Amino acid sequence: MNGPSWYGVINSGSSKSFVVYLLAASSLAVASTFFISHGPSSPYGFQDQHVILSSRSVRVWPELEVNWRSGLATVIGFLGSAFGTVGGVGGGGIFVPMLTLVVGFDAKSAAALSKCMIMGASASSVWYNLRVAHPSKEVPIIDYNLALLFQPMLMLGITIGVELSVVFPFWLITILIIILFIGTSSRSMFKGVQMWKKETLLKMEMRKQEEAKSNQEVVGTDTTSEPLLHRPEKSMLEALRFNIRWKGISVLMVVWFSFLLLQILKNNSETCSLFYWVVNILQFPVALSVFSWEATKLWRESRQRRMQGNWESVCEASIEWTGMQLVFCAFCGLLGGTVGGLLGSGGGFILGPLLLEIGVIPQVASATATFVMMFSSSLSVVEFYFLKRFPIPYALYLISVSVMAGFWGQFFVRKLVKFLKRASIIVFILSSVIFASALTMGVVGTEKSITMIKNHEYMGFLSFCEK
């Protein structure tokens, strides 16, 4: 192809429009808080004791028993983990309402257990994907360049999201999540429809070629064309060795341990103390240094190829790595992590659609997103364990359910994609999970917000240092 990627040209305008939609809608929602917080339905100030108590959730840990609640939670958790990991979105938008409404956990404990489920499902999905070959190239199924680009910003965003969850009122978090989920779900559905149409045309073309070939064989026409040479399939052990890149994994582990150490230091310090803010600020250079290193690498290689007239993609993303594209990816990584911190998810609700947005094929997008989520969710699980945010028996049970669901979900859907020759199925699953999460979070958030209004609770921003 003599020129820039057609995918990047077509989607550059729509991507900018989507970002404008997110910024405008989110800004409007945040601005409305200043009017609602001083309205007649919220007559209390920050120092009112009733407000402080109402903003803190009481810990509720139901016992792990064999009853209809645990059975329904098992079914929902299995299906949510299976479809969530296939789409690369995790499923936190389904797990948190399920754990609060069905099982009866409080909001903070439900968010912590949701991270446990995402960690289990993503870990088993990564193990499955490491033994699968790339569908079309002689490269790993996991794009380590994209993982190194997004993982640091995702972790930084999760930290920011957790801090904002203390300050933001519950109804505002609900509105922001609905705005974001509906936007990403509709974008993903649109891309799935486009991909389905292209796959249909491709299958029709292949059918015509097969019919022409069969007609040649019937007539007995002599042909000198060579038969198509199919790439030999790797064994599971060969694919495992080929898919593992220890350099990329080592860098990701360094980022993981750096954030874990900083989180432990922060949690053991006094809120809003000088040491607390120093540790918080140190997370920025850790994330930005790794992001800048990987971004510079992609930008230089992309520029060098363009200067040589080579328009082949540097990695799985079918875009030119310009400064604007890199800033866009940094913003989306932060946004995905922030949503993950607010919601208790792994940030895949942004990362999964984003990878599709920049031209990554669904199989690689799913594998890369779950790989990144495994690091981000496991970091949160370790942190929540030290803070004693979840009951160990329930966590172990839900992790075991998610591990099985993640593996078998990947197995069946990948087989279905290979049989039907339609990778768009993964995109439709991704869009459906995000839409279902928006629906469940919307119902739960609306119900709780109505209750707060009836109880005349404060509806504005809360005090961060009094948490």
LUMFI-372260 format. One line per field, with one value per residue (C-alpha): chain; residue in one letter; x, y, z. Coordinates in Angstrom, 1 decimal. Layout:
N
chain = (A;...)
res = (A;...)
X = (X;...)
Y = (Y;...)
Z = (Z;...)
This chain:
467
chain = (A;A;A;A;A;A;A;A;A;A;A;A;A;A;A;A;A;A;A;A;A;A;A;A;A;A;A;A;A;A;A;A;A;A;A;A;A;A;A;A;A;A;A;A;A;A;A;A;A;A;A;A;A;A;A;A;A;A;A;A;A;A;A;A;A;A;A;A;A;A;A;A;A;A;A;A;A;A;A;A;A;A;A;A;A;A;A;A;A;A;A;A;A;A;A;A;A;A;A;A;A;A;A;A;A;A;A;A;A;A;A;A;A;A;A;A;A;A;A;A;A;A;A;A;A;A;A;A;A;A;A;A;A;A;A;A;A;A;A;A;A;A;A;A;A;A;A;A;A;A;A;A;A;A;A;A;A;A;A;A;A;A;A;A;A;A;A;A;A;A;A;A;A;A;A;A;A;A;A;A;A;A;A;A;A;A;A;A;A;A;A;A;A;A;A;A;A;A;A;A;A;A;A;A;A;A;A;A;A;A;A;A;A;A;A;A;A;A;A;A;A;A;A;A;A;A;A;A;A;A;A;A;A;A;A;A;A;A;A;A;A;A;A;A;A;A;A;A;A;A;A;A;A;A;A;A;A;A;A;A;A;A;A;A;A;A;A;A;A;A;A;A;A;A;A;A;A;A;A;A;A;A;A;A;A;A;A;A;A;A;A;A;A;A;A;A;A;A;A;A;A;A;A;A;A;A;A;A;A;A;A;A;A;A;A;A;A;A;A;A;A;A;A;A;A;A;A;A;A;A;A;A;A;A;A;A;A;A;A;A;A;A;A;A;A;A;A;A;A;A;A;A;A;A;A;A;A;A;A;A;A;A;A;A;A;A;A;A;A;A;A;A;A;A;A;A;A;A;A;A;A;A;A;A;A;A;A;A;A;A;A;A;A;A;A;A;A;A;A;A;A;A;A;A;A;A;A;A;A;A;A;A;A;A;A;A;A;A;A;A;A;A;A;A;A;A;A;A;A;A;A;A;A;A;A;A;A;A;A;A;A;A;A;A;A;A;A;A;A;A;A;A;A;A;A;A;A;A;A;A;A;A;A;A;A;A;A)
res = (M;N;G;P;S;W;Y;G;V;I;N;S;G;S;S;K;S;F;V;V;Y;L;L;A;A;S;S;L;A;V;A;S;T;F;F;I;S;H;G;P;S;S;P;Y;G;F;Q;D;Q;H;V;I;L;S;S;R;S;V;R;V;W;P;E;L;E;V;N;W;R;S;G;L;A;T;V;I;G;F;L;G;S;A;F;G;T;V;G;G;V;G;G;G;G;I;F;V;P;M;L;T;L;V;V;G;F;D;A;K;S;A;A;A;L;S;K;C;M;I;M;G;A;S;A;S;S;V;W;Y;N;L;R;V;A;H;P;S;K;E;V;P;I;I;D;Y;N;L;A;L;L;F;Q;P;M;L;M;L;G;I;T;I;G;V;E;L;S;V;V;F;P;F;W;L;I;T;I;L;I;I;I;L;F;I;G;T;S;S;R;S;M;F;K;G;V;Q;M;W;K;K;E;T;L;L;K;M;E;M;R;K;Q;E;E;A;K;S;N;Q;E;V;V;G;T;D;T;T;S;E;P;L;L;H;R;P;E;K;S;M;L;E;A;L;R;F;N;I;R;W;K;G;I;S;V;L;M;V;V;W;F;S;F;L;L;L;Q;I;L;K;N;N;S;E;T;C;S;L;F;Y;W;V;V;N;I;L;Q;F;P;V;A;L;S;V;F;S;W;E;A;T;K;L;W;R;E;S;R;Q;R;R;M;Q;G;N;W;E;S;V;C;E;A;S;I;E;W;T;G;M;Q;L;V;F;C;A;F;C;G;L;L;G;G;T;V;G;G;L;L;G;S;G;G;G;F;I;L;G;P;L;L;L;E;I;G;V;I;P;Q;V;A;S;A;T;A;T;F;V;M;M;F;S;S;S;L;S;V;V;E;F;Y;F;L;K;R;F;P;I;P;Y;A;L;Y;L;I;S;V;S;V;M;A;G;F;W;G;Q;F;F;V;R;K;L;V;K;F;L;K;R;A;S;I;I;V;F;I;L;S;S;V;I;F;A;S;A;L;T;M;G;V;V;G;T;E;K;S;I;T;M;I;K;N;H;E;Y;M;G;F;L;S;F;C;E;K)
X = (0.0;1.5;0.3;-0.9;-3.2;-6.8;-8.1;-6.4;-7.6;-11.2;-11.4;-9.4;-12.4;-14.8;-12.2;-11.9;-15.7;-15.9;-13.4;-15.3;-18.5;-16.8;-15.3;-18.4;-20.8;-18.4;-17.8;-21.6;-22.1;-19.4;-20.6;-24.1;-22.8;-22.2;-25.9;-27.3;-25.0;-26.4;-30.0;-32.9;-32.5;-29.0;-29.0;-26.0;-22.4;-19.2;-18.9;-22.3;-21.9;-24.9;-23.2;-19.9;-21.6;-23.8;-20.8;-19.1;-20.3;-20.6;-18.8;-21.2;-19.7;-22.3;-21.2;-20.3;-23.3;-25.0;-28.2;-29.9;-27.9;-24.5;-25.9;-27.1;-23.9;-21.9;-23.9;-23.7;-20.0;-19.2;-21.0;-19.7;-16.1;-16.4;-17.8;-15.9;-12.5;-13.3;-14.2;-11.2;-13.3;-13.1;-16.7;-16.5;-19.7;-21.6;-19.7;-20.2;-24.0;-24.2;-22.2;-24.2;-27.8;-27.7;-25.1;-25.4;-21.9;-21.3;-20.0;-16.3;-16.2;-18.0;-15.4;-12.6;-14.1;-14.8;-11.0;-10.4;-12.8;-11.2;-7.7;-8.7;-10.5;-7.7;-5.0;-6.6;-7.3;-3.7;-2.6;-4.9;-3.8;-0.1;-0.7;-2.5;-0.8;-1.5;-4.3;-2.4;1.2;4.3;4.2;3.0;-0.8;-0.1;1.2;3.9;4.5;0.9;0.9;4.0;2.3;-1.0;-0.2;1.6;-1.0;-3.8;-2.3;-1.8;-5.5;-6.7;-4.9;-6.6;-9.9;-9.7;-9.0;-11.8;-14.2;-13.8;-14.6;-17.2;-20.8;-22.3;-24.8;-22.1;-20.0;-23.1;-23.7;-20.1;-20.0;-23.3;-22.0;-18.7;-20.2;-23.0;-20.4;-17.9;-20.6;-22.2;-18.7;-17.8;-21.2;-20.7;-17.2;-18.6;-21.3;-18.6;-16.4;-19.3;-20.0;-16.4;-16.2;-19.4;-17.8;-14.6;-16.4;-18.4;-15.1;-13.6;-16.6;-16.3;-12.7;-13.5;-16.2;-13.9;-11.2;-13.7;-14.9;-11.3;-10.9;-14.1;-13.1;-9.5;-7.8;-4.1;-2.8;0.7;-0.3;1.1;-1.2;-1.5;1.0;-0.6;1.5;2.2;0.4;2.6;2.1;0.9;4.5;5.9;3.3;3.9;7.6;7.0;4.4;6.4;8.7;10.7;11.9;8.4;7.2;10.2;9.5;5.8;6.8;9.0;6.1;3.9;6.2;6.9;3.2;2.7;5.4;4.1;0.6;1.7;3.6;0.6;-1.8;0.5;0.7;-1.6;-4.1;-3.2;0.2;3.3;4.6;1.2;1.3;5.0;4.2;1.2;3.2;5.9;3.5;3.4;7.2;7.0;4.1;5.2;8.8;7.8;5.1;7.6;10.2;7.7;6.1;9.5;10.4;7.2;7.4;11.0;10.4;7.2;9.0;11.9;9.6;7.7;11.0;11.9;8.5;7.5;3.9;3.8;2.5;5.1;2.9;-0.7;-2.2;-2.9;-2.1;0.9;2.5;2.5;2.6;-1.1;-1.9;0.4;-1.3;-4.6;-3.5;-2.1;-5.4;-7.4;-5.2;-5.7;-9.4;-9.7;-7.8;-9.8;-13.0;-11.6;-10.8;-14.2;-16.1;-13.9;-13.1;-9.8;-10.1;-10.9;-14.0;-11.8;-8.8;-10.7;-12.6;-9.5;-7.4;-10.1;-10.3;-6.6;-6.9;-5.9;-7.7;-10.2;-8.2;-5.1;-7.1;-8.7;-5.4;-3.6;-6.3;-6.7;-2.9;-2.8;-5.8;-4.0;-1.4;-3.7;-6.3;-3.7;-2.1;-5.5;-6.1;-2.8;-3.5;-7.0;-5.7;-3.4;-6.3;-8.5;-11.2;-12.7;-13.4;-10.8;-13.2;-15.6;-12.6;-11.1;-14.4;-15.1;-11.5;-11.9;-15.2;-13.6;-10.5;-12.6;-14.9;-12.0;-10.4;-13.5;-14.9;-11.7;-11.8;-15.4;-15.4;-12.1;-13.4;-16.6;-14.6;-12.4;-15.4;-17.5;-14.5;-16.0;-13.7;-16.5;-18.2;-15.6;-16.5;-20.2;-19.5;-17.4;-20.1;-22.8;-20.9;-20.3;-24.0;-25.1;-22.7;-24.2;-27.7;-26.9;-24.8;-27.5;-30.3;-28.2;-27.0;-30.4;-32.0;-29.3;-29.4;-33.2;-32.8;-30.2;-32.6;-35.4;-33.2;-32.0;-28.4;-25.6;-25.3;-22.1;-18.4;-17.1;-14.1;-11.0;-8.9;-11.7;-12.1)
Y = (0.0;3.3;5.7;6.0;3.4;3.6;2.7;5.7;8.1;6.9;6.9;10.0;12.3;9.9;9.4;13.1;13.4;10.6;12.3;15.6;13.8;12.3;15.6;17.7;15.2;14.7;18.4;19.0;16.3;17.6;21.2;20.2;19.1;22.7;23.5;20.3;20.5;23.9;23.1;22.6;18.8;19.1;21.6;20.2;21.4;19.5;19.7;18.3;15.0;13.4;14.1;12.5;9.4;9.0;9.2;6.2;2.7;0.3;-3.0;-5.9;-9.4;-12.2;-15.7;-18.1;-20.5;-22.8;-21.0;-19.3;-16.1;-17.8;-20.0;-17.0;-15.1;-18.2;-18.2;-14.5;-14.5;-17.3;-15.8;-12.3;-13.5;-15.7;-13.0;-10.1;-11.6;-12.6;-9.0;-7.8;-5.6;-7.6;-7.4;-5.2;-3.3;-6.6;-8.0;-5.0;-4.7;-8.5;-8.6;-5.7;-6.6;-10.4;-11.4;-8.3;-6.9;-3.2;-1.1;-1.0;-4.8;-5.5;-3.4;-5.3;-8.7;-7.5;-7.0;-10.5;-11.9;-9.9;-11.0;-14.7;-14.5;-12.4;-14.7;-17.8;-16.0;-14.9;-18.5;-19.7;-17.0;-17.6;-21.1;-19.7;-18.5;-15.2;-15.7;-14.0;-13.0;-14.6;-12.4;-13.0;-12.9;-10.4;-7.0;-6.2;-2.7;-1.7;-3.3;-1.3;1.8;1.5;-0.3;2.5;5.1;2.6;2.0;5.7;6.3;3.6;5.4;8.7;7.0;5.5;9.0;10.6;7.9;9.4;12.9;12.4;11.9;8.6;9.9;11.8;8.6;6.8;9.4;9.5;5.7;5.6;8.4;6.5;3.0;4.1;5.9;3.0;0.4;2.2;2.8;-0.9;-2.0;0.2;-1.3;-4.8;-4.2;-2.8;-5.8;-8.2;-6.6;-6.9;-10.5;-11.3;-9.7;-11.7;-15.0;-14.3;-13.7;-16.8;-18.8;-17.5;-18.5;-22.0;-22.3;-21.2;-23.6;-26.5;-25.6;-25.8;-29.2;-30.5;-29.2;-30.5;-27.2;-27.4;-24.7;-23.8;-21.9;-23.3;-24.3;-22.0;-22.8;-22.7;-21.6;-24.7;-24.6;-24.5;-26.9;-25.5;-25.6;-23.9;-21.2;-20.7;-20.2;-17.9;-15.7;-15.1;-12.0;-11.8;-8.2;-6.8;-8.8;-7.7;-4.0;-4.6;-6.3;-3.4;-1.0;-3.4;-3.6;0.1;0.9;-1.7;-0.3;3.2;2.1;0.3;3.4;5.6;3.4;3.3;7.1;9.7;11.0;14.4;14.5;15.7;12.1;11.0;13.6;12.9;9.2;10.1;12.4;9.8;7.6;10.2;10.0;6.2;5.9;8.7;7.5;4.0;5.5;8.1;5.4;3.2;6.1;7.5;4.0;3.7;7.3;6.9;3.6;4.9;8.0;6.0;3.7;6.7;8.3;5.1;4.9;1.9;2.3;-1.0;-0.7;-0.7;-2.9;-4.3;-0.8;0.4;4.1;6.4;7.0;10.8;13.0;13.6;9.9;9.2;12.0;10.5;7.0;8.5;10.3;7.1;5.0;7.5;7.6;3.8;3.5;6.3;4.5;1.3;3.0;4.6;1.4;-1.4;-2.8;-3.4;-0.5;-2.8;-0.9;1.7;-0.3;-3.0;-0.5;1.7;-1.1;-1.7;2.0;2.1;-0.8;-3.9;-7.1;-8.5;-11.5;-9.5;-6.7;-9.3;-11.0;-7.7;-6.1;-9.1;-9.2;-5.6;-6.1;-9.0;-6.6;-3.8;-6.0;-8.1;-4.9;-3.8;-7.3;-7.2;-3.7;-4.6;-7.7;-5.6;-3.3;-6.3;-5.1;-8.6;-11.9;-14.5;-17.5;-15.6;-14.2;-17.6;-19.1;-16.3;-16.4;-20.1;-19.5;-16.7;-18.8;-21.6;-19.1;-17.2;-20.3;-21.9;-18.6;-18.1;-21.7;-21.8;-18.3;-18.8;-22.1;-20.4;-17.6;-20.1;-22.1;-19.2;-17.2;-14.1;-12.3;-9.7;-12.0;-10.8;-7.2;-7.9;-9.6;-6.6;-4.2;-6.3;-6.6;-2.9;-2.1;-4.6;-3.0;0.5;-0.9;-2.6;0.4;2.8;0.9;0.5;4.1;5.6;3.6;4.7;8.3;8.5;7.1;9.8;12.5;11.2;11.2;14.8;13.6;15.9;15.5;17.5;16.9;15.4;16.3;14.3;14.7;13.7;10.2)
Z = (0.0;-1.1;1.5;5.1;6.6;5.2;8.7;10.3;7.7;7.9;11.7;12.5;12.3;14.1;16.9;17.5;17.6;20.1;22.4;22.1;23.1;26.2;27.3;26.7;28.4;31.4;31.9;31.9;34.4;36.7;36.4;37.4;40.8;41.8;41.3;42.8;45.9;46.9;46.0;48.4;48.3;49.8;52.6;54.4;54.3;54.3;58.1;58.8;60.8;58.9;55.6;56.7;57.9;54.9;52.6;54.2;53.5;56.4;55.8;55.0;54.5;54.0;54.9;52.0;52.0;49.6;48.7;45.8;46.2;45.9;43.1;41.1;41.8;40.5;37.2;36.7;37.6;35.3;32.3;33.0;33.3;30.2;27.9;29.6;29.1;25.5;24.7;26.7;29.1;32.3;33.5;36.6;35.5;36.0;39.0;41.3;41.0;41.2;44.5;46.0;44.8;44.8;47.4;49.7;50.0;50.6;47.7;48.7;49.4;46.1;44.2;45.8;45.1;41.5;41.1;42.4;39.8;37.0;38.1;38.0;34.6;33.0;34.3;32.9;29.6;29.3;29.9;27.2;24.7;25.3;23.8;20.7;17.5;15.8;13.3;10.4;11.2;12.6;15.7;19.3;19.9;22.6;21.4;24.0;22.5;23.1;26.6;27.5;26.1;28.0;31.2;33.1;32.2;33.1;36.6;37.1;36.1;38.5;41.4;40.3;40.0;43.5;44.9;42.9;44.2;47.7;46.5;43.8;44.8;43.9;41.4;39.5;39.2;37.9;35.2;34.1;33.8;31.8;29.4;28.9;28.6;26.1;24.0;23.9;23.5;20.5;18.9;19.3;17.9;14.9;14.3;14.7;12.0;9.7;10.3;9.7;6.3;5.3;6.4;4.4;1.3;1.9;2.3;-0.9;-2.8;-1.4;-2.4;-5.9;-6.1;-4.8;-7.5;-10.2;-9.0;-8.9;-12.5;-13.7;-12.1;-13.8;-17.2;-16.7;-17.4;-17.0;-14.7;-13.7;-10.6;-7.3;-4.6;-1.6;1.0;4.5;7.4;9.5;12.8;15.9;18.8;22.1;23.5;20.5;20.6;24.3;23.8;20.8;22.5;25.7;25.5;28.7;28.1;27.9;30.8;32.9;32.3;33.1;36.3;37.3;36.9;38.8;41.8;41.7;42.0;44.7;46.8;46.4;47.3;50.4;51.5;50.9;52.7;55.8;55.9;57.3;54.8;53.4;55.2;53.4;53.0;51.6;48.8;48.0;47.5;45.4;43.2;42.7;40.8;38.0;37.0;37.3;34.8;32.5;32.2;31.0;28.7;27.3;26.7;24.7;22.9;21.8;20.5;18.5;17.2;16.0;14.3;12.6;11.4;10.1;8.1;6.6;5.5;3.7;2.0;4.1;5.4;7.2;10.8;13.5;15.7;15.6;15.6;12.0;12.7;12.3;15.6;15.6;18.6;18.5;18.4;21.3;23.4;22.5;23.7;26.9;27.6;26.9;29.1;32.0;31.3;31.3;34.6;36.2;35.3;36.6;39.9;40.2;39.2;40.6;37.1;35.4;32.9;30.0;29.2;27.6;26.6;24.6;22.4;22.2;20.7;18.1;17.5;16.5;14.1;16.2;15.1;17.6;18.6;19.4;21.1;23.4;24.2;24.8;26.9;29.2;29.5;30.7;33.0;34.7;35.9;36.9;38.7;40.5;41.8;43.2;44.7;46.6;47.9;49.0;50.7;52.9;53.6;54.4;52.0;51.2;52.9;51.9;51.5;49.2;47.2;46.7;45.6;43.1;41.8;41.1;39.2;37.2;36.3;34.8;33.1;31.5;30.1;28.7;27.4;25.4;24.2;22.9;21.4;19.6;18.2;17.1;15.4;13.6;12.5;11.3;10.1;11.7;14.2;14.5;17.1;19.6;18.9;19.4;22.7;23.8;22.9;24.6;27.9;28.0;27.3;30.0;32.4;31.6;32.2;35.5;36.8;35.7;37.6;40.8;40.6;40.0;42.8;45.3;44.1;44.6;48.1;48.9;47.6;49.7;52.8;52.0;51.9;50.6;46.8;46.1;46.3;49.5;51.5;50.5;53.7;56.0;54.4)
